[in-house]
Amino acid sequence: MPSSTYLVPHRGLGAVQALPIYGAQTKENQEFTVTLAPREDGGLEVRTDSPIGHITSADRAEYPEIDLLFRAGLTPAATAAPQPDGSLSLLLPRPGLCLPANNPPAGPWTMLGYAPPINITELPTDLDIPAHARMHVLVTLSPSTTGSGADAYLGPQWVGRLDGVDVAKQGITLAHAYHAPRSTGRVLSIYAGAPLPDSKEASLADATPTSPAATETFETTSFRAVNVNDSAPRRQQWWPTLIALLVIAALIAVLIFIL
């Protein structure tokens, strides 16, 4: 794959979506990696060494984060899965989860790869993620201040301790994490695998508008997957109507008295 390729994971971020790759037939019986390119009709061309099919414009519209990768000068890559009838599907997470919802901090850092998740269920109540949101985020890992293992932070906020995870004492270590609601509360699944030799998160951050705070902590509003400013639907208030009816009734009574 090109050096500018950004691989979009489909596992570890909740339910997997399978988009049909139209015009593609394969004799493969295992998943394989493909790259994506924009088409003139608004869809996406799916490629290996050459074009093998396409994604419709309607399906592309569900994933605006793919276009963010294009604007950052990156080539999106994803996993193609053969189906029993010989067709192909493109495997992606839910829309809004392809990319982290926050940018990495400024300065050099090491990105960890995916591994079996470490689940944190006792999260701070004031965590900067809505309790019922599904969100892909980056967390910072640093050597634990209470012994072995590592402490995980979302920006400046401590979110939990990871036993059995060793990180460098010098520099910044980042890991992908997935926040999701559960019947018993919520969970933050952190993926602290082996360090990746190369990460494109910096290129992605450079192409994303940030605030000055991004140099000190995480910018958590650059391309957030959910809008925390959405208010709950307002209940219809009945008392203004009651007051208006009482006023009308009083006026009618006054008129009757005068007449």
Summary of the structure (lengths in Angstrom):
residues: 259
radius of gyration: 24.8
end to end distance: 91.3
largest distance: 93.4
contacts: 718
relative contact order: 0.16
helix: 17%
strand: 32%
